[in-house]
Amino acid sequence: MHAFATTPWAKVAAIAGRQHGRVTGAQLEAAGLRRGAVQHAVAIGRLHREHYGVYAVGHRAPSDHGRWMSAVLACGHDCALSHRSGARLLRIGRSEGPVPDVTCPGKRARPGVCTHRGPLDGDIMVRDGIPVTTVARTIVDLAHERDEDEVRRMVREAQYLRLFNLEATRVAAARRSTTLLTRLLEDMTITSSELDVAFVDLIKRFPPPKAQKRLIGHRVDYVWERERVAVELDGYNAHVSLDAFQRDRSQGNALQLAGWLLLRFTWDDVHRRPRATLATLRNALRR
């Protein structure tokens, strides 16, 4: 048993077990396999070449984690999965390109990999054994490529998963900011009281609502009782909890079932889309 554990292939199996079934040529050599042995293993199907110098051990069953691990290994030890592929691994993004995205300090073209050039000091974490850019860095990178709705959706998902760090995102954004990111981070510093003041100023020509009214066991920000319209203001809180998220959904369901129309407005709705927000509220009150 002990003798088997020290054989080259036992060492390869141990490495592959930590790397989603993938190994590099350098790791094979370090395990004691010479070039001829590697070539023979490829010929008989014991190793399967996926990238130059990267092999799948034993099989080529499709696996996202294996595909991502293989791409990172192909680019080098100082590289990390990033952009849309990184967002998928971190579970804050849904879509991905045709090949994995990998960021390296020096751009290294690799067939079958979309490589990005950029420094990674302090911006790498490990998820499921795969080096990947941090949540903050991933959001910043994608803010340069994706539209505002997608970036905001990623931030919301990161908050829901308790992965979002506002200060870390600010630091990452300071190195490579965009107008979208600047606006997003400004919104996230808006306090509830500031949002309240802005909303009250926006609806000053409407019949005054009741504030902080309790309805069927839930406290609601603003209520027009006769029209049975309720409004909740959603601050872009960087510390959203799963309990708060669930509580908001339960509250909305209960109010809807009781015959109330519940509207939710954000700082963007109040500050950047005031006409659309007023039109929505006006139509609700006229029902």
C-alpha positions, -999 to +999 in steps of 0.1 A: +000+000+000+028+024+010+048+014-021+019+021-044+014+056-028+049+066-039+047+055-075+046+082-102+010+075-112-002+075-076+014+110-073-003+121-105-036+108-092-032+128-060-024+160-080-053+155-104-077+149-074-069+184-062-072+200-097-105+186-111-087+158-129-061+180-146-023+181-144+004+200-162+035+186-180+057+201-153+037+183-126+040+150-145+077+154-147+079+163-110+059+131-102+086+111-120+072+106-155+096+112-184+085+125-218+083+090-233+060+078-205+038+108-210+036+103-248+027+066-242+000+076-217-015+099-243-014+072-270-032+047-248-058+071-235-045+074-199-038+111-204-058+134-227-042+166-239-065+196-234-041+225-239-004+227-246+012+212-215-021+204-197-038+170-196-070+154-183-062+122-163-081+091-172-111+106-190-125+136-208-160+138-193-172+174-197-171+195-166-171+233-162-147+231-132-124+209-152-125+232-182-118+263-161-090+245-142-074+234-175-075+270-189-059+284-158-032+258-157-025+264-194-018+301-187+004+297-157+005+296-119+002+334-116-030+336-136-066+334-125-100+327-140-118+360-145-145+380-162-176+360-172-160+327-164-150+340-130-185+353-124-199+319-132-175+301-108-184+327-081-221+322-088-227+359-094-230+356-132-250+334-155-235+336-190-201+328-204-183+331-237-173+302-259-139+297-242-129+304-206-116+339-195-083+340-178-063+371-166-025+371-164+000+398-154+015+394-189-009+385-217-003+350-229-022+339-260-034+303-256-057+285-281-090+278-265-086+305-238-096+342-238-067+358-221-068+392-205-037+412-194-036+430-161-019+430-127-035+406-101-017+415-069-042+410-041-070+403-065-069+364-065-088+340-043-094+303-046-129+289-051-134+251-055-096+247-059-095+271-088-076+305-087-101+332-096-103+369-094-120+382-063-156+392-064-147+429-063-122+425-092-146+404-112-173+431-109-149+459-119-136+439-149-171+432-162-182+468-156-159+476-186-177+450-208-213+445-197-243+468-195-255+484-164-284+460-157-261+430-158-235+447-135-262+456-110-276+421-112-241+407-103-238+430-074-273+420-061-264+383-064-231+389-046-250+407-018-275+378-016-246+353-013-229+375+013-199+378-010-200+416-017-175+439+000-182+476-007-148+488+004-129+462-016-149+471-047-141+508-042-104+499-040-106+478-071-126+504-089-101+532-080-075+514-101-097+510-132-129+530-128-158+536-153-187+560-153-210+530-146-190+520-115-187+555-102-225+559-104-231+524-089-208+531-059-224+565-053-258+549-052-246+524-026-236+552-002-271+567-002-287+564+032-323+555+038-331+590+051-317+605+019-338+583-002-369+592+019-363+629+015-358+625-023-390+605-026-411+629-005-399+658-026-407+639-058-444+632-048-451+666-033-479+672-059-496+639-050-521+634-022-499+630+009-495+593+020-492+580+055-456+571+064-444+540+083-479+525+083-484+490+096-504+468+073-514+432+082-484+429+105-459+446+082-445+481+084-446+499+050-428+530+041-457+549+024-494+541+021-523+556+002-551+538+021-581+547+000-564+536-032-548+506-015-514+514-028-482+508-008-447+519-016-414+505-003-381+523-009-353+499-016-319+514-005-289+498-022-277+483+010-243+467+007-250+444+037-283+428+026-290+396+045-308+365+035-333+370+062-341+406+051-344+394+015-368+367+024-388+390+047-393+415+019-407+388-004-430+375+023-442+410+030-449+416-007-468+383-011-490+390+020-499+425+008-507+414-027-530+387-014-548+412+008-556+434-022-528+459-019-507+471-048-471+471-036-446+492-056-409+492-049-387+521-059-349+525-057-326+555-057-323+552-094-361+553-098-364+584-077-333+603-087-325+592-123-360+581-136-383+605-119-408+608-148-412+571-152-416+567-114-442+594-112-461+579-141-461+545-125-473+559-092-500+580-109-513+550-128-514+530-096-534+557-077-559+560-106-567+523-107 
